[in-house]
Amino acid sequence: MSQSNLHNFYATERSQTFLRWLHDNCESSGFPGDKSFLPHTVLFNHLDSNNGEVLNALLGAFYEGQAVPISAKGVLSAYSRIFCILMLIGKLEFLPTFMSYDDLNDKHLPFNRRPSQFPHDPASLEFFERFYDEQWRFCPPLIDANCSRIFEEHYVLPFTKRRQIAEGASATISTIEIHPEYVDLPSLKYATNKSTPIYALKTYRGWNSERSWSKEVEAFRKLHNGIEGGSSPNIIGFYTAFKHGSTYHCILEYADRGSLEEYLQKNAPPTDGIDIARLWKRVLGITRGLKDLHNGTEVIWHQDLKPANVLVLSDPRITSPYASIFKICDLGTSHSKRIVNADQDHSNPDAHGTRTYGSPECYRSDSTLGEGSLRVTPAVDVFSLGCILSEFAVWMSGGYEFLQRYREDRRVALKRIPDFHDGDCFHDSLNMLPIVGEWHRKVEIKVNFSDDVFTPALIPMIEDMLKDVQSREDAKTVCRRAHDLFARALQDFCRRSPDRDIPDDIQPRAQRGQSQRTDPPVLPFDADQQPIGKQLVILSASPLVSANNTTSSGVTDPVARSPTDSSGPVHRDSRPTFQSTSISGSQTAPQGVHAFESGSWLGTNDHVSAPIEAPNTIFEDLSPDIRRHSEQYFPEGRLRTPREGLQISSIIDSAPQSAFERQSSPPFHNSGLGVNMNDSANHSHEIEPYSLLSQSPGGVPSADRPSTCCPVVFPPISASMRSVANSSSHRPVAKMSRSEAILWRDQRKTSSFLWWSSSKGGPNSDLRDKWVLDFLQDRDSVIIIDDSESMRNDHWDDMTELLSIITYMIKSFDEDGLDLYFANSNIKYKVDTSKKIVGIVEKRKRDKDFGLTDMTFRLERILDEYARKLQLERWKNNPPRGLNVYIFTDARWTHFCDIVPAIDKMVETLVALKLPEKQVGLQFISFGDDEEGLKRLKLVDNYLVSKPKLPFDIVDTTPSTGDLYKMIRGAVDRNFDYASEEISNYATSSSHLLK
């Protein structure tokens, strides 16, 4: 066909009409920057209408006066989009060429690179480039549950509506609607409104957007793998995740009532008792969500719980604003840890979450903690939730303006504390602010003459959630307690208002007219978590409590009161009563029974509740390989230890090497489609080292271990400690003062200089008793510098001088250089000269303050890494090099810093691998005279040995003014350790151990 005929065809009314139709029928979200797309069904139906009238007419006009070389049916079946693209770029004459190759049909679109069969047009060298640009509007991707999808930037996402509704520092939230032809997402088990096509699109931004996205997706994967049913009714639903160009997205459940903060601001608190009960019941559902985060196979710390991260969804069955459902969201700052047994160490590095609602152990003042690394437990989330419930209780009693006054009073109180920088938090860095308790008393007085019996009943639980970390209850206990307190308060309300009808969504399910409803507030714990020997209880109306205040099990009710006493929990005889039906063995509970509504008194009778409904997973086809990452196998009868350790036994002699290698996260997919979630910046998804191995026979003693948390308490001296001290022969040892060592170093440097200048002989300045250092030939040396504010202000110059002489003495023994760490930095320095070390240390002093130090974080990282190295060397049959760790510190660490578990963990590893005590030595070199700091070092030096399970003494402490040979050798040589302590300015003498 001639060029003039082609031009005439594209100028015809028929051709222009079709091109206008293409433009007018494209879908668009209307969001700035979003491009339009044409759904394939719309295109197909138009071309096929009236037996293909439109397509036949276009082909007839194009090949006017000649036979049409292609079939209209063939175009419709596999080349309709190719046809449209060629029409748009004026290259329809190449359609027969495309139809000659299966690799050039619609199903292979889009072409990311030029196919080998793609035709060439000598008249247009940009043929493929123009085709490439126009194809995208016809190729919107399918949005499915595959979380590994990466869409090129040119892809047009099939959103028909998109509206931004929220914007934060790290992400934006938009509501979206997806064209039904391009959506294949699973239905969520706990979706509140399954009929709505609206989703929430979370778009991550900022320099760490990939890391935040990866962490949130990984948290949802672990949540799915870790809890019964794969999801929680009080955690926002997750559909899928994908990358579009350089932007990361998650598609989540849409919360039509915004965040809890917005809810409190827009709504007045309820005044009617029914509405108060309904709202409190649903808000307490957040405790269920937190329990699910903390009690899966991997504990998930949220660490950014605040009103903005609790979403509010309407209940489609009830139009009242108080019939809302509350769900935890924003897991982008979450981190996790696999928990093998109940006694394992549950701590993990702090993730720098919320400050206003943060716990005392996470507090960072600008001048006392800076950005140092801290060690925290899941209890940080319990504190944050306590803060949220505290504010909610205030709002319930007086509304948003009353809440704002509460926040302002906290700010005023905190301004009175010197050097305190968290402007409106709930603590003074150690304990709950007194003003918080004063406001709780105001609330109790304010609601005293109202229908609200729920708020004052819950305040004691809230205050317990705001206690210090050692006294704080865990999430499961809080969830149980919330269930029990609400049930008691509801009984009290029923007694006070006997004429009120309790709606179905508030009263226990056993009393409902429609028993198949499933509400999502609180489940104390799942049926599969029920303790062995306990019974599953389902309630039905019938007497449960006898007149003598005893339960059906014969246990006296500790909360029974006079029937006329309305000041507290009501007498059991005056409550509506229920009969407990026990299910044990292989029996199962009826579907639809909701835990929070069982009405049982869990705190007294240990009743537990049935699951809400049968699981309906959103990730159906996880492969066995993936399951193995989240459901570790442990041999039957494994002994449990009170702390996390490298659980190693004789199984290591026959286990495959792969069992000891660090494994990355498994693929994550909602419907069996994988995604590799490796993230070099985030190791929280990795399996704990050697957690697949069973423990050595006998286990670690279950008694409480000493702790370096403040205040330090010394345990009694045990017989095992005395035996360790007695076992040393206390032979005479060599000693080296700092002044003598400095003189030797200066003479050696001078001698070296003169030797190089004169070229006569070598330096002749041997260190006295240098045999003391020969043991370092087969050892690696690691140096940790405590770079806290107190060290830098008071001891930095003294520490630098001592560090320079010690490193000068030992540097030649470590062939690959000394490892240098600062406690508040993740950077590892490899240095081979004392001059380089001094330079790094002097530069560090000029950096910004990092405040107090959590020494647990740094020490545990180093010892864990060495433990993995020991395993690998064991499998290679290589004799492992020993390890000396020198810690320069004043021990003025954070109040909650406990380094004992890390030390115990290392000892357990040495025992399990049958390695000698001297394999590892931890030498603390102390500065200053801080009383608590000295107690901490005294404790780890003298009070950790516990035979027979923790028989090794791998710790020594020496003051900075003490013997240098003891500093270098004391941790691995008891002669230096115990004998030298007799003249130490700091350490407790060996005679003290023998008392």
Secondary structure, 3 states (H helix, E strand, C coil): CCHHHHHHHHHCHHHHHHHHHHHHCCECCCCCCCCCECCHHHHHHHHHHHHHHHHHHHHHHHCCCCCCCCCHHHHHHHCHHHHHHHHHHCCHHHHHHHHCCHHHCHHHCCCCCCCCCCCCCCCCCCHHHHHHHHHHHHCCCCEECCCCCEECCCCCCCEEEEEEEEECCCEEEEEEEECHHHEECCCCCCCCCCCCCEEEEEEECCCCHHHHHHHHHHHHHHHHHHCHHHCCCCECCEEEEEEECCEEEEEECCCCCCEHHHHHHHCCCCCCHHHHHHHHHHHCHHHHHHHHHHCCCEEEECCCCCHHHEEEEECCCCCCCCCEEEEECCCCCCEEEECCCCCCCCCEECCCCCCCCCCHHHCCCCCCCCCCCCEECCHHHHHHHHHHHHHHHHHHHHHHHHHHHHHHHHHHHHHCCCCCCCCCCCECCCCECHHHHHHHHHHHHHCCCCCCCHHHHHHHHHHHHCCCCCCCCCHHHHHHHHHHHHHHHHHHHHHHCCCCCCCCCCCCHHHCCCCCCCCCCCCCCCHHHCCCCCCEEEEEECCCCCCCCECCCCCECCCCCCCCCCCCCCCHHHCCCEEEEEECCCCCCCCCCCHHHCCCCHHHHCCECCCCCCCCCCCCCCCHHHHHHHCCCCCCCCCCCCCCCCCCCHHHHCCCHHHHCCCCCCCCCCCCCCCCCCCCCCCCCCCCCCCCCCCCCCCCCCCCCCCCCCCCCCCCCCHHHHHHHHCCCCCCCCCCCHHHHHHHHHHHHHHHHHHHHHCCCCCCCCCCCHHHHHHHHHEEEEEEECCCHHHHHHCHHHHHHHHHHHHHHHHHHCCCCEEEEECCCCCEEEECCHHHHHHHHHHHHHCCCCCCECHHHHHHHHHHHHHHHHHHHHHCCCCCCEEEEEEEECCCECCCCCCHHHHHHHHHHHHHCCCCHHHEEEEEEECCCCHHHHHHHHHHHHCCCECCCECCCCEEEEECCCCHHHHHHCCCCHHHHHHHHCCCCCCCCHHHHCC
